[in-house]
């Protein structure tokens, strides 16, 4: 199986939950012509919500983490109207970049009332990510807020390559 180039990854197609073991909770969310499978585990954490997310490569990981966060926050049909947003984030290393990246995606939802639909990464290094995001307006009649995420935290953040794939552990303040 040949992987799509880094810039064509869009996500999510499956989720699993951590409840005294791993119990799959399947759902499908189409986000463009190509899908890769996201395996997400919820981590119990007092007053916070933690996830472990994986991607086939570092770009897929950053897209999967953003998609997972969005899917934890909001549900509903995005409709057909989209606009593009350019995002550029700088950092010290991959863990710092993940926190700052997700903070930008979170701000689009919480501050600008925009839901990210798809992501095209233009450039990704340990200290910088540049991406084009396709976004839709949040419409209360069409969308339901599942949970409020207040912030992406540095507590327990990790981004690492493991067993040929990339994995991140992220804690959200809810």
Backbone bond lengths (Angstrom), bond angles and torsions (degrees), N, CA, C in turn:
res aa  C-N    CA-C-N  psi(-1)  N-CA   C-N-CA  omega(-1)  CA-C   N-CA-C  phi
1 X - - - 1.440 - - 1.509 109.02 -
2 X 1.295 118.15 125.25 1.456 122.86 -177.38 1.527 109.22 -94.37
3 X 1.327 117.68 128.76 1.457 121.85 -179.82 1.515 110.52 -73.86
4 X 1.335 115.45 147.14 1.453 120.83 173.81 1.531 107.98 -70.80
5 X 1.339 117.42 154.85 1.459 118.66 177.28 1.521 110.35 -59.18
6 X 1.315 116.27 155.62 1.454 123.08 -177.12 1.519 112.21 -49.11
7 X 1.327 117.72 -41.42 1.454 120.69 -173.03 1.525 114.02 -76.75
8 X 1.332 118.74 -2.07 1.460 118.40 -179.56 1.517 113.37 -107.11
9 X 1.326 118.20 2.70 1.459 119.68 179.41 1.511 111.50 -68.74
10 X 1.285 115.77 130.36 1.459 123.39 166.08 1.513 105.26 -133.59
11 X 1.310 117.59 158.98 1.456 118.52 -170.10 1.508 110.71 -136.92
12 X 1.109 128.70 167.81 1.436 154.14 44.68 1.513 108.30 -149.68
13 X 1.300 117.49 141.82 1.453 116.84 173.22 1.512 114.88 -138.20
14 X 1.337 119.87 -9.51 1.457 118.47 173.48 1.516 110.36 -155.53
15 X 1.322 115.53 155.26 1.462 121.24 -177.92 1.511 109.04 -138.19
16 X 1.318 117.17 148.27 1.460 121.19 172.48 1.521 107.64 -130.21
17 X 1.285 117.18 152.50 1.472 122.96 -177.07 1.528 109.80 -117.49
18 X 1.325 115.19 142.33 1.458 120.86 177.53 1.528 108.14 -94.33
19 X 1.325 117.53 107.68 1.468 124.88 179.59 1.514 107.55 -136.62
20 X 1.322 117.15 81.68 1.477 120.46 -175.70 1.523 109.92 53.83
21 X 1.274 116.75 49.55 1.458 122.83 -174.00 1.517 106.45 125.44
22 X 1.298 117.45 177.64 1.456 120.61 -177.27 1.520 108.94 -105.78
23 X 1.314 115.73 117.71 1.450 122.08 178.96 1.520 108.00 -116.04
24 X 1.310 119.54 114.33 1.464 119.79 -179.75 1.521 111.29 -65.09
25 X 1.316 115.64 137.63 1.455 123.22 174.85 1.525 105.51 -124.67
26 X 1.332 117.74 89.95 1.467 119.10 -172.10 1.524 112.94 -73.87
27 X 1.321 116.05 141.16 1.445 122.76 167.07 1.517 107.21 -156.87
28 X 1.314 116.86 159.57 1.452 121.40 -178.05 1.513 109.29 -125.85
29 X 1.324 116.48 132.95 1.449 122.62 176.25 1.523 106.97 -130.87
30 X 1.335 118.62 106.32 1.464 119.01 179.31 1.522 110.39 -73.69
31 X 1.308 116.76 132.13 1.456 121.50 179.49 1.524 109.80 -136.21
32 X 1.293 117.63 56.76 1.449 120.14 177.25 1.505 111.65 113.93
33 X 1.320 115.72 -179.54 1.462 120.42 -173.64 1.517 114.72 -71.35
34 X 1.323 118.21 -23.91 1.462 120.45 -179.24 1.513 108.95 -120.77
35 X 1.305 115.34 137.39 1.462 120.14 178.55 1.511 109.06 -122.05
36 X 1.307 117.56 144.71 1.450 119.55 164.24 1.515 105.82 -120.72
37 X 1.289 116.78 157.67 1.445 121.43 -173.45 1.515 110.47 -88.69
38 X 1.302 114.95 129.60 1.448 122.69 -180.00 1.514 107.64 -107.07
39 X 1.312 116.63 127.14 1.447 120.53 173.81 1.516 106.18 -109.41
40 X 1.310 115.56 120.10 1.448 122.59 -173.19 1.511 108.85 -122.28
41 X 1.312 117.60 134.43 1.456 122.83 175.49 1.519 108.35 -118.14
42 X 1.325 117.60 129.34 1.456 120.91 173.88 1.520 107.74 -83.99
43 X 1.322 116.49 139.80 1.455 122.46 -179.80 1.519 107.30 -113.95
44 X 1.338 118.29 125.49 1.458 121.27 175.80 1.519 109.00 -67.60
45 X 1.345 116.61 130.63 1.449 121.71 -179.46 1.522 106.89 -155.69
46 X 1.322 118.43 128.01 1.457 122.87 -176.31 1.526 111.67 -57.22
47 X 1.353 117.10 125.80 1.467 125.12 176.98 1.523 113.62 62.16
48 X 1.288 117.44 2.02 1.452 121.98 178.96 1.520 108.62 -132.31
49 X 1.293 115.83 168.40 1.456 122.15 175.95 1.518 107.22 -126.61
50 X 1.308 116.67 126.20 1.452 120.69 -179.47 1.507 110.80 -114.19
51 X 1.322 116.31 148.18 1.455 121.76 176.25 1.527 109.39 -133.51
52 X 1.309 114.32 154.39 1.459 122.18 166.01 1.511 104.41 -119.17
53 X 1.304 116.92 125.43 1.463 121.53 -177.50 1.518 108.57 -129.54
54 X 1.319 115.41 148.00 1.470 120.83 -177.93 1.526 110.67 -125.99
55 X 1.316 115.00 154.75 1.454 121.79 175.52 1.510 109.86 -143.72
56 X 1.323 117.40 155.80 1.464 120.85 -178.39 1.529 113.50 -67.81
57 X 1.329 115.59 -24.57 1.458 122.39 176.96 1.520 106.55 -149.75
58 X 1.321 118.01 176.99 1.461 120.33 -174.92 1.527 111.28 -64.25
59 X 1.324 118.34 -36.59 1.467 120.64 177.06 1.516 111.46 -65.44
60 X 1.325 115.93 -44.40 1.460 120.60 177.07 1.516 111.47 -61.44
61 X 1.339 117.06 -35.22 1.455 121.33 177.89 1.529 111.04 -64.00
62 X 1.330 117.53 -46.95 1.462 120.66 -179.23 1.528 111.17 -64.48
63 X 1.318 117.14 -36.87 1.460 120.71 176.59 1.530 109.98 -69.07
64 X 1.319 116.96 -44.62 1.467 121.05 179.81 1.532 111.52 -61.01
65 X 1.324 116.78 -40.84 1.462 120.17 179.81 1.529 110.65 -64.21
66 X 1.326 116.94 -43.35 1.471 120.31 178.24 1.520 110.30 -64.17
67 X 1.328 117.41 -45.52 1.471 121.44 -179.93 1.524 110.46 -61.55
68 X 1.331 116.39 -42.86 1.463 120.16 -179.53 1.522 110.34 -61.68
69 X 1.326 117.37 -45.10 1.460 120.69 -179.75 1.528 110.82 -62.04
70 X 1.307 117.34 -43.70 1.465 121.42 179.03 1.528 110.24 -62.33
71 X 1.329 116.02 -44.74 1.469 120.01 -178.92 1.523 112.26 -66.87
72 X 1.332 117.66 -25.40 1.457 120.87 175.18 1.528 111.35 -75.74
73 X 1.334 117.40 -23.55 1.466 121.62 -175.07 1.522 114.82 -94.21
74 X 1.328 117.77 -38.61 1.464 119.56 -168.18 1.520 111.43 -144.61
75 X 1.332 114.89 149.74 1.457 121.19 179.94 1.533 108.13 -137.64
76 X 1.323 116.15 145.91 1.455 120.14 175.64 1.514 112.42 144.64
77 X 1.315 115.21 166.34 1.464 122.88 179.08 1.527 109.51 -73.74
78 X 1.317 116.90 126.64 1.456 120.63 -177.76 1.521 113.30 -81.89
79 X 1.325 117.66 -11.83 1.456 119.31 -178.74 1.515 111.24 73.13
80 X 1.326 115.92 -162.48 1.467 120.95 -174.40 1.526 114.90 -104.98
81 X 1.324 118.22 -20.28 1.460 121.28 -174.73 1.527 110.90 -80.23
82 X 1.341 116.36 123.37 1.459 122.74 178.66 1.524 109.99 -133.65
83 X 1.313 114.82 151.86 1.455 121.44 169.42 1.522 106.99 -128.01
84 X 1.316 116.05 163.02 1.462 121.02 -179.56 1.523 109.99 -106.43
85 X 1.316 115.44 140.54 1.458 122.77 175.19 1.514 108.51 -126.93
86 X 1.311 115.51 133.88 1.459 121.44 174.69 1.528 107.82 -93.80
87 X 1.319 116.39 132.81 1.461 121.35 179.61 1.517 108.47 -127.51
88 X 1.325 115.72 134.01 1.462 121.67 175.79 1.522 107.31 -134.52
89 X 1.323 115.86 127.39 1.462 121.57 -177.75 1.523 108.34 -132.17
90 X 1.334 116.21 135.73 1.467 122.17 176.48 1.520 109.36 -114.10
91 X 1.338 115.30 155.99 1.460 119.39 -175.60 1.521 111.31 -158.81
92 X 1.343 114.03 -174.81 1.457 121.96 177.27 1.528 112.26 -88.82
93 X 1.357 116.71 -37.32 1.461 122.21 -175.85 1.537 108.24 -163.68
94 X 1.333 117.88 -178.73 1.459 120.54 -177.58 1.536 113.79 -59.16
95 X 1.333 120.58 -45.43 1.466 118.28 178.82 1.536 112.58 -60.36
96 X 1.320 116.96 -44.90 1.464 121.02 177.52 1.531 110.18 -62.68
97 X 1.327 116.38 -41.10 1.464 121.03 178.94 1.525 110.65 -62.00
98 X 1.323 118.31 -40.28 1.463 121.50 179.67 1.531 110.43 -61.89
99 X 1.321 117.18 -46.57 1.468 120.78 179.99 1.526 110.54 -61.63
100 X 1.310 116.65 -46.12 1.479 120.52 -178.78 1.532 111.34 -67.93
101 X 1.322 117.95 -40.22 1.462 123.39 178.22 1.529 110.57 -60.47
102 X 1.333 115.67 -51.27 1.455 119.17 -179.95 1.529 111.04 -66.09
103 X 1.322 117.04 -31.64 1.464 120.40 174.86 1.521 111.66 -61.57
104 X 1.323 117.04 -39.66 1.476 120.95 177.13 1.523 111.45 -65.98
105 X 1.337 116.35 -43.88 1.466 120.76 178.76 1.532 109.62 -64.35
106 X 1.327 116.94 -41.13 1.462 121.54 177.37 1.526 110.75 -61.84
107 X 1.322 117.49 -42.22 1.462 120.60 179.38 1.527 111.42 -62.19
108 X 1.324 117.74 -37.89 1.463 119.75 178.15 1.524 110.37 -57.41
109 X 1.348 116.56 -39.36 1.464 120.03 179.90 1.525 111.43 -78.46
110 X 1.317 117.11 -53.95 1.471 121.24 -173.70 1.534 112.21 -72.21
111 X 1.310 116.80 -38.39 1.466 120.38 -176.07 1.518 114.59 -92.18
112 X 1.336 116.40 -44.35 1.463 121.08 -175.55 1.524 113.82 -101.35
113 X 1.334 117.58 -3.02 1.474 123.15 -179.75 1.531 111.50 57.54
114 X 1.345 115.33 44.86 1.461 122.32 178.59 1.521 109.03 -119.48
115 X 1.325 115.69 139.27 1.459 121.95 178.05 1.522 107.96 -106.64
116 X 1.316 116.86 124.07 1.469 120.79 178.67 1.515 108.82 -74.26
117 X 1.330 115.65 127.27 1.460 122.23 -179.81 1.520 111.40 -99.72
118 X 1.315 116.84 -47.36 1.465 119.73 179.14 1.522 109.20 -144.90
119 X 1.322 114.50 159.80 1.461 121.71 -174.48 1.519 108.69 -134.22
120 X 1.317 115.36 132.00 1.463 121.07 172.59 1.524 107.18 -120.78
121 X 1.317 115.43 114.42 1.464 119.63 179.58 1.519 108.90 -82.89
122 X 1.318 114.64 125.50 1.469 121.27 -179.93 1.528 111.39 -92.56
123 X 1.327 115.41 -35.82 1.461 120.66 -177.15 1.526 107.88 -153.15
124 X 1.321 116.44 137.60 1.466 120.16 179.06 1.520 109.72 -148.45
125 X 1.328 114.61 122.46 1.459 123.95 176.29 1.526 106.57 -136.28
126 X 1.320 119.48 167.12 1.467 119.82 179.18 1.534 113.71 -57.01
127 X 1.329 117.43 -22.99 1.459 119.77 -177.45 1.526 114.25 -112.33
128 X 1.342 118.17 4.47 1.472 118.90 -179.42 1.521 111.96 -161.69
129 X 1.341 114.48 143.97 1.454 121.81 171.33 1.523 107.61 -132.71
130 X 1.324 115.15 135.72 1.460 122.45 173.29 1.523 106.01 -126.60
131 X 1.334 115.81 129.16 1.457 119.56 -175.73 1.521 110.77 -147.53
132 X 1.334 114.60 155.78 1.456 122.45 171.61 1.517 106.67 -108.00
133 X 1.332 115.88 125.42 1.459 121.39 -178.85 1.521 109.30 -112.53
134 X 1.314 115.63 132.22 1.460 121.52 172.04 1.517 106.23 -90.78
135 X 1.349 116.82 124.43 1.457 120.79 -174.75 1.519 111.04 -126.82
136 X 1.327 114.72 153.70 1.464 122.36 175.88 1.523 107.97 -124.19
137 X 1.313 116.86 150.21 1.461 121.35 177.48 1.520 110.39 -68.87
138 X 1.336 116.21 138.61 1.456 121.51 172.50 1.523 107.57 -72.83
139 X 1.331 116.23 127.60 1.460 122.05 178.51 1.525 107.86 -125.73
140 X 1.347 117.39 113.72 1.470 120.65 -176.71 1.538 113.99 -55.30
141 X 1.312 118.31 -29.27 1.475 120.83 179.70 1.528 111.36 -74.38
142 X 1.311 116.28 -22.13 1.455 121.98 -175.14 1.531 114.02 -107.07
143 X 1.315 115.85 -25.11 1.464 121.81 -173.08 1.518 110.92 -121.13
144 X 1.314 113.82 149.82 1.459 120.44 178.04 1.527 108.55 -122.45
145 X 1.323 115.99 127.87 1.462 120.80 176.03 1.525 107.26 -77.83
146 X 1.319 116.36 122.75 1.462 122.32 -179.02 1.521 111.75 -85.44
147 X 1.322 116.03 -40.60 1.462 121.17 177.86 1.521 107.36 -162.20
148 X 1.325 114.42 151.15 1.447 120.17 177.40 1.525 108.76 -91.75
149 X 1.305 115.86 125.07 1.458 121.17 171.51 1.514 105.87 -103.69
150 X 1.337 115.79 119.26 1.461 120.72 -176.91 1.523 112.36 -83.06
151 X 1.341 115.39 -36.89 1.464 119.08 -176.44 1.519 110.78 -162.24
152 X 1.319 114.89 158.22 1.458 123.10 170.41 1.521 105.12 -97.04
153 X 1.330 116.97 127.71 1.466 119.17 -173.87 1.533 111.83 -102.95
154 X 1.330 113.80 163.64 1.465 120.25 174.25 1.528 110.85 -89.12
155 X 1.337 116.50 -9.50 1.462 120.50 -178.18 1.535 110.77 -60.62
156 X 1.300 117.17 117.37 1.458 122.15 176.02 1.515 115.51 68.94
157 X 1.325 117.82 13.60 1.472 119.93 -178.16 1.527 110.42 -64.02
158 X 1.322 115.22 134.45 1.459 119.35 172.09 1.515 109.08 -147.42
159 X 1.308 115.20 143.76 1.468 123.56 175.13 1.513 105.01 -137.22
160 X 1.343 115.78 119.41 1.467 117.73 -176.47 1.517 110.96 -153.45
161 X 1.321 113.96 157.73 1.454 120.90 174.42 1.523 106.99 -91.38
162 X 1.345 115.64 129.83 1.450 120.57 -178.86 1.520 110.18 -145.50
163 X 1.291 117.55 131.15 1.467 123.17 178.65 1.526 113.21 51.26
164 X 1.326 116.93 41.46 1.456 121.56 175.95 1.518 115.28 80.52
165 X 1.338 118.26 0.67 1.461 121.97 177.72 1.525 108.25 -129.66
166 X 1.313 116.80 174.15 1.457 121.75 178.61 1.517 109.30 -107.20
167 X 1.331 115.91 144.85 1.457 121.71 -177.51 1.521 109.62 -138.32
168 X 1.335 115.32 141.54 1.459 120.80 175.94 1.516 109.75 -130.57
169 X 1.312 114.87 144.02 1.467 122.18 172.89 1.524 105.03 -115.74
170 X 1.345 115.15 124.78 1.458 121.24 -172.83 1.523 109.45 -134.70
171 X 1.329 116.43 135.66 1.462 121.92 176.79 1.532 108.57 -113.72
172 X 1.338 115.89 129.33 1.460 122.39 177.52 1.527 109.31 -106.71
173 X 1.317 115.87 140.94 1.457 121.58 172.11 1.527 106.87 -85.60
174 X 1.346 116.17 120.67 1.466 119.52 -177.72 1.525 111.56 -115.19
